[in-house]
Amino acid sequence: MKKILLFLFACLVTINATAATLINDTEIESGIVKIIEPVVRAADIDTSRLKIYIVRDDDFNAFVRGGEDIYIYTGLLKKIKTPNALRAVVAHELGHTIGGHMVQIADRQRAEMMRTMLIQALGVGLMVAGGNPTAGMGVLAGSAGIAQQSMLSFTRDEERIADDFAVDLMVKANENPNGLIEVFEQMREMNDAFETRINPNRINHPLTSERLNNAKNKIKGLSKTPKKSKKETETENANYDILRAKLIGYLDNKQNVLTVYPYKNKSDAAIYARAIANMQAGNLDVAKTGTQTLIGRHPDNPYFYELYGDIEFQYGHYDDSIMAYEKSLTLSNNAPQIETALALVLSERNKPDDKSRATELCKHVILIDPSPLAYWILARVTENGESDWAMAEFYKMNGDNENAKKYAKLAQKKSKSNSPEYIKAGDILKNK
């Protein structure tokens, strides 16, 4: 069997422009959207344009661009333990957007840069004029620090405002604002030893203890605190636990996974994480047993069938893998990563009609959510100019302009001048 390393959650995409690794996964992205939609709507943002980007990085971090593009780090997702806390984090980041802080910060940075340049010029003037060279160097060395100190003061104020916005958004969304308290308490546990030894004027956020007290006072002053029913909360927490388990199962080594989810833990999340970790480690029989248990418990969950398809593919059981992916697609709605996985297995099995089915799947993925892997598979299952054009698009998405243009030229040589492949290849050749 020809081994192809099958993606992390269908596909890991390296975005060269930002040097960030983004994880593409339908289950996690759709799950996060469901969690944060209430606060996004409360911020008067069109949820149909909402896009989640999962950044593979252990930092406890998230940020929003333009209100609709939300970047959440895997380090934060792995550490934040409840969906309400995650919702509060996003509400805080939306607070920065509502307050126009990103624009203000950019303007302030320009002003501080000019101030820094003027102070540095003064320092150079002192040295040229024959004054005390030590004094001149002192101004030069200190100028960046002056600008930084001003910016730090500015961002501390903005963080306090964003925290207040977060509470307001949570309440407007009819969600419990104590999620923000939960986040700060977790941050305090992580940072307490460090924060007790630092000068609060030398950090770009207010101390966690200060933010915690401010949030508590803000919430205490509310006339009403929204709360969900116990059953509603338990269901939401269980769904979020599944998302975290998937991340931890894929990103952590097996020993760490078993520490977090020991075999005595029989929850869905624990079985899911262990099945993924065992698959990653090559223990396919154990992984398969766990996945079958999950499917038995939840026969309508498309993502358990997706995992089953991954496992059967690694066995080399193409027929069983395809059946599992087809079932997953039937149960899911608009899952381009699963379509891509199915197309890959079809391209490997290569029975009659497999190529045409794989081509259909890849073209649909490219239409709604293009990925390098979809173009690469399309190149495998098509011929002549269409195959070369697909390879050109593959290299283009990966930032390899030299090979993109090489295959674009081949595509034009093999295609009619009025064909879609010829025209699209021409677009690639026009780009510098």
N, C-alpha and C positions, 0 to 999 in steps of 0.2 A: 504494500500500500504506500502510495506517495504521501509522505507526512507534510501537512501544512499546519503551522502553528495557528490555531484558531483563536484570534482576537481575545481581547478582554472585554466582556459584555458585548460581543459581536464585533466591535472595532475600537482600537485606540488610535486616535488621530493626533499627530504632532503638528501643531500650528507654528510654522517657522517664524511667521511675522512677529509673534509675541513670545516665542520660546517657551510656550506653555503647553503642557500635555492635557488635552481635554478627553474626558471619558464619555463615550456615546452609549447610552443605555436607555431603552424605552421605558422599562419598568421604573427605574430610579427617577428619571426626568418627569414622567407623568405623575409619579407619586409625590414628588416635591411640588409640582404645580398644584395638585389638589390641596396640599397643605397650605400653601402661601396665597392661593387665589383670593381668600377673603380680605387680606390686608392690601393686596394689589388693587382690588376693586375699591376698597376704602380710600385708597390714594388717587382714585379717579383715573386709573390707568386701564387701557383696553386689554383685557386678559387674553383676547384672541391673538394678540401680537407678542404675548409673553414668551420669552425664550430662556431656558435654563442651560447654563454651561457648568459642567462639573470639572473643576480643575484638580488634576492629580498632584496634590501637594499636601504635606502633613501640617501646614500652618493652620492655626485656628482663625480662619479668615473668610470673609465674603464681601462682595461689593456689587454695586448696581451701576450700569451705564445707560443713561437715557431713560431710566425708569422701566424699560421693557426687557433689557438684557441683564440677567441676574447671574453672577458668577459665585459659585459656592465651592469652597475647597473641601477635598475629601477629609482632611484633618478635622475640620469643623463637623462634618457629617458623622464621622466616626465617634466624636466626643460628645456632641449634643445628644442628650438621651431621650428627649420627648419632642413630638411634633410642635407642641405649643412653644417650646423654647426656640426651635428653628424658625417658626413663624415670627417670633419677637425679633430675632436677629435680622430677618429680611425687613421687618417693619422699621428697624433702626436704620438700615441702609437706605430704605426708601425715604426716611426722614432727611437724609443728606440731600437727596434729589429734590424733594419738595422745598427744602430751604434754599435751594440754589447754591449749595455749598461748593460743588465742584467748580462752578464758574467763578465764584468768589475766591476760592483757593488759587485758581489759575491767575486771576487778576492780582491777588496779593503776592504771589510768587514773582510776577513780573516787577511789581513795585519794590519788593525786597531785593531782587537781583540788581535793580538800578541803584538802590541805596548801597548795596555791597560794593558795586563798581565805583561809586563816588568815594566811599571810604578807602578803598584800595588805591584809588588815584591820589588821594591825600597822602597816603603812606609812601607812595613812590615819590611824590613831590618833596616830602621831608628828606628822603635819602638823596635825591638829586641836588637839593639845595644845600647840602653839606651839613645838615643838621645831625642830630644824634641818630645814627643808623639803627641802633637798638630800638629806639622809639618807633621809627618807621616800620621795622619788622613786627613790632608789637601790634601796630594797627592792622597790618596785613594779616597777621595770624588771627586777630580777634574779629575781623570783619565778618567772616562766614559764621562765626558763633553768634554775633549780634543778629544777623538775619535769621538764623535758625531759632534763636530764642523768641523772636517776634512771631515767627510762624508757629512755633509750639504753643504759644499763648493763644493764637488765633484758632488752632485746631482743637484745643481743649474746650474753648467756648462752643465750637461747632458740635463737638461730641455731646455736650450737655443738651444742646438744643435738639439734636437728633434723638437722644434718649427720650426727651419729652414728646417729640413727634411719634415715637414708637408706641408709647402708652396711649396716645390719642388715637392712633390708627387701629390698635388692637381693640379698643373700646368701640370705635366706630364700626369695626368689622364684627362686633359681638363675640369677640374672643377674649379669653382671660389674660389681662395684661401682666399677671404674675409670671408669665413666661419669661419676661425680661428679668425679673428677680432671680429666676432659676438660672439664667445665663450668667448673671453677675456672680451668683454664689459659686457656680462652677469655675468661672474665671478666677475668683478669689482663691479657691483651693489650688488652682494651678500656679498662681502668681504670688501668693502671699509671702513666701520666703524671700522672693526677689524684691517685691515692692517695699518691704520694711526697710530695705537697705538703700533705697534710691531717693534722690532729690525730686520731689514732685514737679518742680519747675523745669526738669530736664527730660521730660517724656511728652510725647505728642497726644496722650490721652490723660484725662484725669485718673487718679488712682481708682482701682476697682471698688475699694471700700467707699469712696466718695460717690461714685456712680450708683452703687447699691443703695446707699442712704437717700440719695436724691430720688431714685425710682420708687423706693418705699414711701417716701413722703408724698410724691406725686400721686401714687395709687391710693394712699390713705385718704387723700383729699377728694377722691371720686365719690359722687353720690351713689353710684351703683357699679359693681364689678361683675361683668358677664361670666357665667359659668355654664358648662355643658353637663349633661346627665352622666352618671357613672358609666353606663353602658356605652354611650357615645364616646367617652374618653378612652375607655378600654379598647374599643374597636380601632380607634385612630392610633392609639399607642402600639397596638399589635401590628398594624399595617406599616407603621414607621420602623418598628423593630425588624421587619423583613427587609426593608431597604438597607438599613445599617448592616444587617447580617450579610447581605450580598456584597457590600463594599468590603467589609472586613474579611470575608471568605476569599475574595479575589486579591486583595491588596496585602494582607498580612501573611506571614509564613504559617505553616500548618500548626506548629507548636503554639504560637500566639493565639491562633483561632481556638485550639482546644483548651487553652487557659481561659479564654473569655466564654467559650461554649463547651464545657466538659460533657462527656457522653451521658452523664446522669441528667443533663438538661434535655427534656423531651419536647420542648416548645418547637413550633414551626420555624422560628428564627434560628434556633440552635441547629436543628437538622439541616436547614438550608445552608448555613455557613459551613458546617462540617462537610456536607456533600460537595460544595464548591471547592473547599480546601483539599479534600481527598481526590477530586478530579484533577486539580492542579498538580497534586503530588504523584499522580499516576495510579492511585488506588481506585480503579474504576469500579470494581465490584462493590466496594463499600459506598462509593458515591452513588451508584445506581440504586442500591437498596434504600438509601436515604431519600433519593428523589422519588422512588416508587411509593414510599410512605407518604410523602407530601402530596403526590397526585391522588393517592387513595383518600386522603383527608380533604383535599380541595380539587375535585375533578374538573372544575371550571376555571382554574388559575392558568392562564396561558404561559406564564413565565416558568412554571415548574416543568411544563412540556418542553419549553425552550432549553432548559438545562438538560433534560433527558435527551434531547436531540444532540446537544454538545457531547454528552457522554458516549452515545452510540456512534457518533462520528469518530471519536477518538478510538473506539474499538475497531473501526473500519466497517461497521454494520450500516452501510449507506441506506438500505431500504428502511430499516427501523428509524434511522435518524431523520429521513425525509418524512416519514409518517408522523413523527413527533413534531417536527417543525410545521407541517401542514395543519396539525391539530392546534398548535400554538397560534398560527395565523388566523384560523377560523374563530378562535376565542378572543383574539385581541383586535384592537381597532387602530389602524394606521401605525404599524410597527415596522419601520424600514430596516431596523437592525436584524429582525427575524427574517424578513424577506431576503436580506443580503446573505444571512447564514444558510438559508435554504438554497439560494442560487449557487453558493459555493459547493455544497454537497452534491447538487445536481451536476455541476461541472466536473466533479470528481467521478461520480458514478458513470455518467456519459452513456446512458441507455438511449434508445430512440426517443425522440421528442424532449429529452432532458435539456438539450442546448436551447431549444426554442422557449421552453418554460423558464430557464435561467435568464435568457435574454429579456423576456417579458418582465420578470421580477426586477432585474437590474435597471431597466428603463423606467420602471415605476419609482424605484428608489431615487434615481437621478433626478426625476421630475419633482419629487417632494422634499428630499433631504439628501443631496448628493454627498457621496463619500469616496475617498480614494479606492477603498476595497471594492465598491460597486463597479467603478470604472475598470479595475483590474480584472474582475470576473467577466465583465462584458467583453473585454479584450480576448479572454480565453475562449469564449463561446461564440464569437463572431469571426468574420473573415475579412481579408483584404483591407480596403480603406476604412471600414467601420471599426475593425480591430485596432488599426494603427491610430485612428482618431481617439478611441477609448484610452489607449496607452498614453497618448499625448495629454489627455485630460487628467489621467492618473498622476503623471509627473508634474503637471501644472499645479494640482492641488497639494502636492508635496514640496512645492517650491523649487523644483528642479527644472529651470527654464531651458537649459541646454537640451536635455532629453525631450522635453515637451515640444520644442521646435523641431527636433530631429524626427519625431514620430508624426508631427503635423505635416511636415514636408512629404513623408511617405504616404500619409493618408491622402493628400492632394494628388499625388502621382497615380494612386490606385482608384481614385473616385472620379465620377463625372462632375464637371464644373458647376452644375446646378444642384448637386446632391447636398443634403444637410451636413454630411461629414466634411465635404470639401469647404463649405461655407464656415463651419465651426472651426475647422483646422486653420482657415485663413484668419479668423479672429485671434487664435493663439499666436500666429506668426506676426500679427500686427503689434502685439504687446511687447514692450521693451523689457 
